[in-house]
Amino acid sequence: MSTIARVTRRTASCSPHRLRRPLSISVPASARQHTTAAAQSTPSPSITAAQSLASAQTFRGQSLAELKANHQFYDSSIDAWARQEIQPATLQYLIQLGENRSLIESARLLQEELPKRLARRVKAMQTLPFIVGVNPFIKSVYNLYYDSFETLRALPKVVDEKSQAEFSEVLKHLVASHADVIPKLAKGFLECNKYMSKESLSAFVDDMIRARIGIRVLAEHHLSLQESHLNWIGVVNTHFVPADLVRSVTSYVEELCEINYGSAPRVEINGDVDTVITYIPVHLEYILLELLKNAMRATVEHSARKRQRSGFDVGVGSEYKEEERDDPPIEVTICRGVEDISLRVRDQGGGISKKDLPFIFDYSYTTVPSASDGEESVFSAQARMSMQAGVGGPMAGLGFGLPMSRIYAKYFGGSLELVSIAGHGCDVFLRLPNISGIAKNVKI
């Protein structure tokens, strides 16, 4: 088996509670009937390429909502749902549903909340500048949210175990179908960011990602409750050891780095490595993937530049010993607090240039060459191939990695800060709360 094949297989199995591949699931007959009826009464949210081009040329700068009455892409069927008040559920309530195995009550919660939240995302996309909204990537996300809204609102009410099982089967299919939403948004806004101000783009994407996190936590928690696992309540791990996840992610990113560069810096884990907390590991997994990927790429490339400047031949037959060609290590330090944990990821990758530093948390800003430049790395290729499921994956080359990592860190009240020492390296400080102590205050 090739190395790339091994990496792809390992990605698919990185987290037992993450749905990574589109699932071949047949929608129950009752759901198909309701969905068909809804589709007959609701205009299809489709648009031809010719219409897109003509509209973009004619209405550049106008919003989608302004053109709503003139275009079949829009209808008012979701307006009432989007205006409804969202009723956030506390994380403590979700945990109680899992402890009591209240699958019917959990399904009813989702049946009430998810259509409203999806409708709000559709309405938000209708406010984008028209030329942005008709971008193929953005439009495909719009269609996906619209269709998911129609599917869920058309399902019969959950009243018993049978209807709960049918609802969960449809939900499972929808969760899988949304796996690549973030890459699509990233590519769409990379193409269209000149049509929006930086502030407008950031506000839209921030809201979109926060809403997506909430939707996926609700949906994946319910689906995970279908099975029981030791130390797990849905997507919540009540005996989570961060150091174990650091080791797992390190092993994966090392293999990516070796494929792309031929070597990888070692990662040293120190501090309170025996720390145990309650957390949703998939969120930390995304953040660690992004931070370690950035650290390894910077370390290897900076070390290569230093050797090149000093006339060091790293090729075959080099007179230098192998240990002299070792890249400096990356250090991950774990510190246990009273109510939270802190992680520091330290590298010697040369730091971030003064001209790039102000933009590192901006969406669609990247220093990685694009595929169109003919210099695409394994990191960016692998991000598209097999790291799009669940919360996303390290989006190398798409400019979403660090800003998304900070949103995931902040979602439960944590933080992510970066300090760069020009010419030397970076320290990234990540703080995460132990959610067992704040579950009653965390609203999803």
CORQUI-V730842 format. One record per residue. N is the residue number from 0. RES is the residue in one letter. PSI is psi in degrees with one decimal (* if undefined). OMEGA is omega in degrees with one decimal (999 if undefined). D_CENTER is the distance of its C-alpha to the mean C-alpha in Angstrom with 1 decimal. Layout:
n=[N | N]
res=[RES | RES]
psi=[PSI | PSI]
omega=[OMEGA | OMEGA]
d_center=[D_CENTER | D_CENTER]
//
This chain:
n=[0 | 1 | 2 | 3 | 4 | 5 | 6 | 7 | 8 | 9 | 10 | 11 | 12 | 13 | 14 | 15 | 16 | 17 | 18 | 19 | 20 | 21 | 22 | 23 | 24 | 25 | 26 | 27 | 28 | 29 | 30 | 31 | 32 | 33 | 34 | 35 | 36 | 37 | 38 | 39 | 40 | 41 | 42 | 43 | 44 | 45 | 46 | 47 | 48 | 49 | 50 | 51 | 52 | 53 | 54 | 55 | 56 | 57 | 58 | 59 | 60 | 61 | 62 | 63 | 64 | 65 | 66 | 67 | 68 | 69 | 70 | 71 | 72 | 73 | 74 | 75 | 76 | 77 | 78 | 79 | 80 | 81 | 82 | 83 | 84 | 85 | 86 | 87 | 88 | 89 | 90 | 91 | 92 | 93 | 94 | 95 | 96 | 97 | 98 | 99 | 100 | 101 | 102 | 103 | 104 | 105 | 106 | 107 | 108 | 109 | 110 | 111 | 112 | 113 | 114 | 115 | 116 | 117 | 118 | 119 | 120 | 121 | 122 | 123 | 124 | 125 | 126 | 127 | 128 | 129 | 130 | 131 | 132 | 133 | 134 | 135 | 136 | 137 | 138 | 139 | 140 | 141 | 142 | 143 | 144 | 145 | 146 | 147 | 148 | 149 | 150 | 151 | 152 | 153 | 154 | 155 | 156 | 157 | 158 | 159 | 160 | 161 | 162 | 163 | 164 | 165 | 166 | 167 | 168 | 169 | 170 | 171 | 172 | 173 | 174 | 175 | 176 | 177 | 178 | 179 | 180 | 181 | 182 | 183 | 184 | 185 | 186 | 187 | 188 | 189 | 190 | 191 | 192 | 193 | 194 | 195 | 196 | 197 | 198 | 199 | 200 | 201 | 202 | 203 | 204 | 205 | 206 | 207 | 208 | 209 | 210 | 211 | 212 | 213 | 214 | 215 | 216 | 217 | 218 | 219 | 220 | 221 | 222 | 223 | 224 | 225 | 226 | 227 | 228 | 229 | 230 | 231 | 232 | 233 | 234 | 235 | 236 | 237 | 238 | 239 | 240 | 241 | 242 | 243 | 244 | 245 | 246 | 247 | 248 | 249 | 250 | 251 | 252 | 253 | 254 | 255 | 256 | 257 | 258 | 259 | 260 | 261 | 262 | 263 | 264 | 265 | 266 | 267 | 268 | 269 | 270 | 271 | 272 | 273 | 274 | 275 | 276 | 277 | 278 | 279 | 280 | 281 | 282 | 283 | 284 | 285 | 286 | 287 | 288 | 289 | 290 | 291 | 292 | 293 | 294 | 295 | 296 | 297 | 298 | 299 | 300 | 301 | 302 | 303 | 304 | 305 | 306 | 307 | 308 | 309 | 310 | 311 | 312 | 313 | 314 | 315 | 316 | 317 | 318 | 319 | 320 | 321 | 322 | 323 | 324 | 325 | 326 | 327 | 328 | 329 | 330 | 331 | 332 | 333 | 334 | 335 | 336 | 337 | 338 | 339 | 340 | 341 | 342 | 343 | 344 | 345 | 346 | 347 | 348 | 349 | 350 | 351 | 352 | 353 | 354 | 355 | 356 | 357 | 358 | 359 | 360 | 361 | 362 | 363 | 364 | 365 | 366 | 367 | 368 | 369 | 370 | 371 | 372 | 373 | 374 | 375 | 376 | 377 | 378 | 379 | 380 | 381 | 382 | 383 | 384 | 385 | 386 | 387 | 388 | 389 | 390 | 391 | 392 | 393 | 394 | 395 | 396 | 397 | 398 | 399 | 400 | 401 | 402 | 403 | 404 | 405 | 406 | 407 | 408 | 409 | 410 | 411 | 412 | 413 | 414 | 415 | 416 | 417 | 418 | 419 | 420 | 421 | 422 | 423 | 424 | 425 | 426 | 427 | 428 | 429 | 430 | 431 | 432 | 433 | 434 | 435 | 436 | 437 | 438 | 439 | 440 | 441 | 442 | 443]
res=[M | S | T | I | A | R | V | T | R | R | T | A | S | C | S | P | H | R | L | R | R | P | L | S | I | S | V | P | A | S | A | R | Q | H | T | T | A | A | A | Q | S | T | P | S | P | S | I | T | A | A | Q | S | L | A | S | A | Q | T | F | R | G | Q | S | L | A | E | L | K | A | N | H | Q | F | Y | D | S | S | I | D | A | W | A | R | Q | E | I | Q | P | A | T | L | Q | Y | L | I | Q | L | G | E | N | R | S | L | I | E | S | A | R | L | L | Q | E | E | L | P | K | R | L | A | R | R | V | K | A | M | Q | T | L | P | F | I | V | G | V | N | P | F | I | K | S | V | Y | N | L | Y | Y | D | S | F | E | T | L | R | A | L | P | K | V | V | D | E | K | S | Q | A | E | F | S | E | V | L | K | H | L | V | A | S | H | A | D | V | I | P | K | L | A | K | G | F | L | E | C | N | K | Y | M | S | K | E | S | L | S | A | F | V | D | D | M | I | R | A | R | I | G | I | R | V | L | A | E | H | H | L | S | L | Q | E | S | H | L | N | W | I | G | V | V | N | T | H | F | V | P | A | D | L | V | R | S | V | T | S | Y | V | E | E | L | C | E | I | N | Y | G | S | A | P | R | V | E | I | N | G | D | V | D | T | V | I | T | Y | I | P | V | H | L | E | Y | I | L | L | E | L | L | K | N | A | M | R | A | T | V | E | H | S | A | R | K | R | Q | R | S | G | F | D | V | G | V | G | S | E | Y | K | E | E | E | R | D | D | P | P | I | E | V | T | I | C | R | G | V | E | D | I | S | L | R | V | R | D | Q | G | G | G | I | S | K | K | D | L | P | F | I | F | D | Y | S | Y | T | T | V | P | S | A | S | D | G | E | E | S | V | F | S | A | Q | A | R | M | S | M | Q | A | G | V | G | G | P | M | A | G | L | G | F | G | L | P | M | S | R | I | Y | A | K | Y | F | G | G | S | L | E | L | V | S | I | A | G | H | G | C | D | V | F | L | R | L | P | N | I | S | G | I | A | K | N | V | K | I]
psi=[135.9 | 161.7 | -40.6 | -38.8 | -38.8 | -41.3 | -43.4 | -41.8 | -39.5 | -35.9 | -42.9 | -23.4 | 14.1 | -35.0 | 125.6 | -18.3 | 9.8 | 134.0 | 107.9 | -21.1 | 145.4 | 134.0 | 139.6 | 92.1 | 131.0 | 129.5 | 132.7 | 150.1 | -42.9 | -38.9 | -38.2 | -40.4 | -45.9 | -40.5 | -40.7 | -43.3 | -41.6 | -38.8 | -34.4 | -27.2 | -4.0 | 128.8 | 142.4 | 132.7 | 66.5 | 162.6 | 138.0 | 161.1 | -39.0 | -41.8 | -40.5 | -46.7 | -45.6 | -42.7 | -40.8 | -38.9 | -34.6 | -39.0 | 21.4 | 129.9 | -18.7 | 158.9 | 160.2 | -39.6 | -34.4 | -26.8 | 7.6 | -43.2 | -17.2 | 2.4 | 135.9 | -8.1 | -19.8 | 152.0 | 169.3 | 10.1 | -23.6 | -6.5 | -46.9 | -39.9 | -41.7 | -25.9 | -13.7 | 146.0 | 132.2 | 137.8 | 91.6 | 143.2 | 138.6 | 153.9 | -33.4 | -40.7 | -41.9 | -39.5 | -39.9 | -38.7 | -39.7 | -41.5 | -34.6 | -1.2 | 43.6 | 71.4 | -37.4 | -45.0 | -38.7 | -43.4 | -39.6 | -39.7 | -47.2 | -38.6 | -28.6 | -39.7 | -41.9 | -44.1 | -37.9 | -42.7 | -38.5 | -40.9 | -39.5 | -36.9 | -39.5 | -45.4 | -39.2 | -40.3 | -25.8 | -15.3 | -4.5 | 153.3 | 141.3 | -41.6 | -25.7 | -43.5 | -28.0 | 2.5 | 134.7 | -38.2 | -45.6 | -41.6 | -36.7 | -34.7 | -41.9 | -50.8 | -38.8 | -45.5 | -40.4 | -48.0 | -36.7 | -40.6 | -48.6 | -40.6 | -46.6 | -40.1 | -19.5 | -11.1 | 147.0 | 154.1 | 141.8 | 118.6 | -18.7 | -176.4 | -35.0 | -47.9 | -30.2 | -42.1 | -39.5 | -43.2 | -44.7 | -34.9 | -43.7 | -43.1 | -40.0 | -42.5 | -42.4 | -40.8 | -44.8 | -37.0 | -20.3 | 10.3 | -35.8 | 26.4 | -45.9 | -46.8 | -37.2 | -45.2 | -42.8 | -44.8 | -40.0 | -47.0 | -24.1 | -34.0 | -26.7 | 5.9 | -17.4 | -12.7 | 1.2 | 149.4 | 156.5 | -37.7 | -42.5 | -42.0 | -45.5 | -42.5 | -43.1 | -49.7 | -39.0 | -49.3 | -40.3 | -44.1 | -41.7 | -42.1 | -39.5 | -40.7 | -47.4 | -44.4 | -44.2 | -36.0 | -46.4 | -49.0 | -48.2 | -30.6 | -46.0 | -45.0 | -36.5 | -23.8 | -11.8 | -22.3 | 155.3 | 136.9 | 143.3 | 131.8 | 11.8 | 137.5 | 98.8 | -124.2 | -0.2 | 125.9 | 115.2 | -5.2 | 58.0 | 127.1 | 101.8 | -35.7 | -35.3 | -40.5 | -37.6 | -43.6 | -42.5 | -47.0 | -39.4 | -46.3 | -41.2 | -48.6 | -32.7 | -42.3 | -39.7 | -44.4 | -40.6 | -36.9 | -43.1 | -37.6 | -11.9 | -8.5 | 168.8 | 139.7 | 146.6 | 155.0 | 124.0 | 124.7 | 125.6 | -178.3 | -145.0 | 72.9 | -12.5 | 11.4 | 136.6 | 129.0 | 174.7 | 125.8 | 171.0 | 99.5 | -30.5 | -29.0 | -46.7 | -34.1 | -45.1 | -46.3 | -45.3 | -40.1 | -44.8 | -47.1 | -43.3 | -36.0 | -46.7 | -43.6 | -43.7 | -44.0 | -46.3 | -41.0 | -48.0 | -44.1 | -38.8 | -41.6 | -39.0 | -40.1 | -39.4 | -43.1 | -36.9 | -41.3 | -31.3 | 3.7 | 19.9 | 123.1 | 114.9 | 6.0 | -175.3 | 138.3 | 10.4 | 142.1 | -10.2 | 148.0 | 154.9 | -40.2 | -22.7 | -15.0 | 0.8 | 138.1 | 149.1 | 148.0 | 159.4 | 135.4 | 126.1 | 116.3 | 131.1 | 129.7 | 125.4 | 126.3 | -174.9 | -43.4 | 2.9 | 178.4 | 154.7 | 141.3 | 136.8 | 126.8 | 113.3 | 129.0 | 167.1 | 54.0 | 19.9 | -5.8 | -175.0 | 135.7 | 154.7 | -33.4 | -25.7 | -27.6 | -41.1 | -13.2 | 3.7 | -22.5 | 14.1 | 140.7 | 145.5 | 11.0 | 125.3 | 150.2 | 3.8 | 132.2 | 144.1 | 165.2 | -32.5 | -19.9 | -7.6 | 15.1 | 29.9 | 135.1 | 167.8 | -33.0 | -50.5 | -37.1 | -43.4 | -32.9 | -41.8 | -39.0 | -48.8 | 13.1 | 32.9 | -10.4 | 169.1 | -123.4 | -9.0 | -91.6 | 165.2 | 104.8 | 62.7 | 128.1 | -5.8 | -10.0 | 19.4 | -9.8 | -60.1 | -45.4 | -36.4 | -38.6 | -40.6 | -35.8 | -43.1 | -39.0 | -39.4 | -16.3 | -39.0 | 17.3 | 16.0 | -163.9 | 159.2 | 122.2 | 147.0 | 132.9 | 125.3 | 134.7 | 104.3 | 130.3 | -8.3 | -64.8 | -166.0 | 148.7 | 126.6 | 126.8 | 119.6 | 124.8 | 130.8 | 134.7 | 152.1 | 104.7 | -8.1 | -28.6 | -11.2 | 8.5 | -34.8 | -17.0 | -11.2 | 120.4 | 133.0 | *]
omega=[-179.5 | 179.6 | 179.6 | 177.7 | 178.6 | 180.0 | 179.9 | 179.2 | -179.2 | 178.0 | -177.4 | -176.3 | -172.8 | -178.8 | -175.3 | -175.6 | -179.4 | 177.5 | -170.4 | -174.8 | 173.1 | -175.4 | 177.1 | -173.9 | 176.8 | 178.9 | -179.7 | -175.3 | -178.9 | 179.2 | 178.9 | -179.1 | -179.8 | -179.9 | 178.6 | 179.7 | 179.3 | -178.9 | -179.4 | -177.0 | -176.0 | 178.5 | 179.1 | -178.9 | -178.0 | -177.2 | -177.9 | -180.0 | 179.7 | 178.0 | -179.6 | -176.8 | -179.1 | -179.0 | -179.1 | -179.5 | -175.5 | -169.7 | -178.7 | 178.9 | 177.1 | -179.8 | 177.6 | -178.3 | -179.0 | -177.7 | -173.2 | -175.4 | -174.2 | -170.9 | -177.0 | 178.7 | -173.4 | 168.2 | -173.6 | -174.5 | -178.4 | -175.3 | -177.2 | 179.3 | -177.6 | -179.8 | -178.8 | -179.7 | 175.7 | 178.6 | -177.5 | 175.0 | 177.4 | 177.4 | 177.5 | 178.1 | 178.7 | 178.4 | 178.2 | 176.0 | 179.4 | 180.0 | -179.3 | -178.2 | -177.5 | -175.0 | -179.4 | 178.3 | 177.7 | 179.5 | 178.7 | 176.8 | -178.3 | -180.0 | 178.1 | -170.4 | -171.6 | 178.7 | 178.9 | -177.7 | 176.5 | 179.0 | 178.7 | 177.8 | 177.8 | 178.9 | 179.2 | 179.4 | 177.5 | 179.2 | 178.5 | 171.6 | -171.7 | -178.0 | 174.9 | -177.2 | -179.5 | 171.7 | -174.6 | -179.3 | -179.8 | -178.6 | 179.4 | 176.2 | 176.5 | -178.5 | -178.7 | 178.6 | 179.5 | -179.4 | 178.5 | 176.3 | -179.0 | -179.1 | -176.3 | -177.2 | -179.7 | -178.3 | 175.8 | -179.5 | 176.5 | -177.8 | -177.8 | -176.4 | -179.9 | 180.0 | 175.3 | 179.7 | 178.6 | 177.3 | -178.2 | 178.6 | 177.4 | -179.9 | 178.9 | 179.0 | -178.3 | 178.2 | 179.5 | -177.9 | 179.9 | -173.0 | -174.2 | 178.4 | -176.4 | 175.8 | 178.7 | 177.6 | -178.9 | -179.4 | -180.0 | -178.2 | 173.8 | 178.8 | -170.2 | -172.5 | 178.6 | -179.9 | 178.3 | 174.0 | 179.6 | -178.8 | -179.8 | 179.8 | -178.7 | -179.7 | -179.7 | -176.0 | 176.5 | -179.8 | -178.7 | -177.2 | 177.7 | 177.9 | 179.7 | 178.2 | 179.9 | 179.8 | -176.8 | 176.6 | 179.0 | -175.4 | -176.8 | 175.7 | 179.4 | -178.9 | -180.0 | 178.9 | 179.6 | 179.5 | 179.3 | 176.9 | -179.1 | 177.8 | 177.7 | 167.3 | -172.9 | 179.6 | -177.3 | 176.1 | -176.3 | 179.0 | -172.6 | 178.8 | -177.3 | -178.6 | 178.3 | 179.0 | 176.8 | -179.9 | -179.3 | -180.0 | 177.7 | -179.7 | -179.6 | -176.8 | 175.5 | -179.1 | 175.1 | -178.0 | 179.3 | 177.1 | -173.0 | -172.8 | -178.7 | 177.5 | 178.2 | 176.2 | 177.8 | 179.7 | 178.4 | -179.5 | -179.3 | -178.0 | -178.2 | -173.2 | 179.7 | -179.1 | 177.6 | 179.1 | 170.7 | -177.2 | 172.2 | -170.3 | -175.2 | 177.5 | 178.2 | 178.9 | 178.7 | -177.0 | -179.2 | 177.3 | -178.8 | -176.3 | -178.7 | 175.8 | 178.4 | -177.6 | -179.0 | 179.9 | -179.2 | -177.6 | -178.3 | -177.7 | 178.7 | 178.7 | 179.2 | 178.7 | 179.0 | 179.2 | -179.9 | 179.6 | -179.0 | 179.0 | -177.6 | 179.3 | -178.6 | -177.1 | 179.6 | 179.5 | 179.1 | 179.4 | -178.4 | 179.2 | -177.9 | -177.0 | 178.8 | 179.3 | -179.8 | 173.8 | 177.5 | -175.3 | 170.9 | -175.3 | 175.5 | -178.7 | 179.8 | -179.5 | -178.3 | 175.7 | -179.6 | -176.0 | -178.1 | 172.6 | 176.1 | 175.2 | 173.5 | 175.6 | -175.5 | 177.1 | 175.1 | -175.5 | 175.2 | -179.9 | -179.6 | -176.5 | -178.0 | -178.8 | -179.1 | -171.2 | -178.4 | -171.8 | -170.1 | 178.5 | 175.9 | 176.4 | 176.6 | 174.3 | -177.9 | 174.3 | -179.4 | 178.3 | 179.1 | 179.4 | -179.1 | 176.9 | -179.1 | -176.8 | -176.3 | -178.9 | 175.6 | 179.7 | -176.9 | 177.9 | -179.6 | 177.4 | 179.9 | -173.0 | -167.4 | -179.1 | -175.8 | -174.1 | 176.7 | -176.7 | 176.9 | -173.8 | -178.5 | -170.6 | -177.2 | 176.5 | -179.2 | 173.4 | -179.9 | -170.4 | -176.9 | 178.1 | 177.1 | 178.7 | -179.7 | 177.3 | 178.1 | 179.1 | -176.4 | -170.4 | 178.9 | 176.6 | 177.7 | -179.5 | 175.8 | -179.0 | -179.5 | 175.6 | -178.9 | 172.9 | -173.8 | 178.7 | -178.8 | -177.1 | -177.6 | 167.4 | 175.0 | -178.6 | -178.6 | 177.0 | -178.8 | 178.0 | 168.9 | -168.6 | 176.7 | -178.4 | -176.3 | -172.8 | -178.1 | -178.9 | -178.4 | -179.1 | -178.4 | 999]
d_center=[28.6 | 27.1 | 24.8 | 22.0 | 22.5 | 22.3 | 19.0 | 17.6 | 19.2 | 17.9 | 14.3 | 15.0 | 16.6 | 14.5 | 13.9 | 16.5 | 14.6 | 11.6 | 12.5 | 11.8 | 14.5 | 15.9 | 18.7 | 22.3 | 23.2 | 26.2 | 26.0 | 29.0 | 32.0 | 32.2 | 28.7 | 29.6 | 32.7 | 31.1 | 28.4 | 31.2 | 33.2 | 30.5 | 29.9 | 33.6 | 33.8 | 30.7 | 30.5 | 28.0 | 25.3 | 26.2 | 27.6 | 29.4 | 28.9 | 32.3 | 31.6 | 28.3 | 30.3 | 33.2 | 31.3 | 29.3 | 32.6 | 34.4 | 32.0 | 30.0 | 29.0 | 29.4 | 26.7 | 25.8 | 27.4 | 30.6 | 30.9 | 30.1 | 33.7 | 34.3 | 31.5 | 30.7 | 27.0 | 27.4 | 29.2 | 29.7 | 28.9 | 25.7 | 27.3 | 28.8 | 25.6 | 23.6 | 26.5 | 26.4 | 25.6 | 22.4 | 23.5 | 20.8 | 21.2 | 21.5 | 19.7 | 23.3 | 24.1 | 21.3 | 22.5 | 26.0 | 25.2 | 24.1 | 27.2 | 29.4 | 27.8 | 28.0 | 26.1 | 28.1 | 27.4 | 23.7 | 23.7 | 25.9 | 23.5 | 20.7 | 23.2 | 24.2 | 20.9 | 18.4 | 20.7 | 21.2 | 17.6 | 17.0 | 20.2 | 19.2 | 16.2 | 18.8 | 21.3 | 19.0 | 18.5 | 22.3 | 22.9 | 21.4 | 24.1 | 25.4 | 24.9 | 21.2 | 21.0 | 22.9 | 20.7 | 20.0 | 16.2 | 16.1 | 18.8 | 17.2 | 14.3 | 17.2 | 19.1 | 16.4 | 16.1 | 19.9 | 20.7 | 18.6 | 20.4 | 23.7 | 23.2 | 22.5 | 25.2 | 27.7 | 27.4 | 30.4 | 30.3 | 29.4 | 32.8 | 33.2 | 31.6 | 32.0 | 30.2 | 27.4 | 27.0 | 27.0 | 24.4 | 22.1 | 22.7 | 21.6 | 18.6 | 17.6 | 18.0 | 16.0 | 12.9 | 13.2 | 13.9 | 10.7 | 8.7 | 8.7 | 8.5 | 6.1 | 8.5 | 11.3 | 10.9 | 10.7 | 13.8 | 15.4 | 15.5 | 16.4 | 19.4 | 20.2 | 19.7 | 23.4 | 24.0 | 22.3 | 23.0 | 20.5 | 20.8 | 20.3 | 17.2 | 15.6 | 16.8 | 15.5 | 11.9 | 11.9 | 13.3 | 11.1 | 7.8 | 10.1 | 11.6 | 8.6 | 8.0 | 11.8 | 12.2 | 10.1 | 11.8 | 15.1 | 14.8 | 13.7 | 16.2 | 18.9 | 18.3 | 18.4 | 21.6 | 23.3 | 23.9 | 25.1 | 24.1 | 25.8 | 24.2 | 21.4 | 21.4 | 18.8 | 15.4 | 17.3 | 19.0 | 22.3 | 23.4 | 20.5 | 21.6 | 19.1 | 21.4 | 21.0 | 17.2 | 18.0 | 20.6 | 18.4 | 15.6 | 18.6 | 20.3 | 17.5 | 16.9 | 20.7 | 21.2 | 18.9 | 20.9 | 24.2 | 23.5 | 22.9 | 25.5 | 27.8 | 27.2 | 24.8 | 25.6 | 26.0 | 24.0 | 26.2 | 25.0 | 27.4 | 28.1 | 27.7 | 26.2 | 27.5 | 25.5 | 24.3 | 22.2 | 20.6 | 16.8 | 13.7 | 13.1 | 9.7 | 8.5 | 11.0 | 10.3 | 7.0 | 9.3 | 12.3 | 11.1 | 10.6 | 13.8 | 15.9 | 15.1 | 16.2 | 19.1 | 20.3 | 20.3 | 22.1 | 24.5 | 25.6 | 26.0 | 27.8 | 30.1 | 31.0 | 32.0 | 34.1 | 35.8 | 36.4 | 38.0 | 40.3 | 41.4 | 39.8 | 39.7 | 36.8 | 38.0 | 40.1 | 43.4 | 42.3 | 44.9 | 42.4 | 41.6 | 38.2 | 37.5 | 38.1 | 35.2 | 32.7 | 29.7 | 29.6 | 27.4 | 24.1 | 24.6 | 22.3 | 24.2 | 23.5 | 25.5 | 26.1 | 27.1 | 28.7 | 25.7 | 22.8 | 21.9 | 21.4 | 20.1 | 21.3 | 20.2 | 23.2 | 23.8 | 26.8 | 25.1 | 27.2 | 25.1 | 23.7 | 26.4 | 27.8 | 26.9 | 23.2 | 22.7 | 22.8 | 19.9 | 17.3 | 15.1 | 15.7 | 13.3 | 14.5 | 16.7 | 16.8 | 19.7 | 18.8 | 21.1 | 19.9 | 20.8 | 23.6 | 25.1 | 25.7 | 24.2 | 20.7 | 19.8 | 18.7 | 15.5 | 14.5 | 16.1 | 14.4 | 10.9 | 12.1 | 14.2 | 12.5 | 9.1 | 7.3 | 7.5 | 6.3 | 3.0 | 2.8 | 5.8 | 8.4 | 8.8 | 12.5 | 14.6 | 12.3 | 12.4 | 9.0 | 8.6 | 10.9 | 10.6 | 7.0 | 8.4 | 11.3 | 9.9 | 8.5 | 12.0 | 13.8 | 12.6 | 15.4 | 17.7 | 16.8 | 16.8 | 15.9 | 18.8 | 19.8 | 23.5 | 24.8 | 28.3 | 29.3 | 30.7 | 29.6 | 26.0 | 23.2 | 22.6 | 19.2 | 19.8 | 17.2 | 18.6 | 17.4 | 19.7 | 21.2 | 20.2 | 23.3 | 25.3 | 23.3 | 22.1 | 24.8 | 23.5 | 19.8 | 19.2 | 16.3]
//
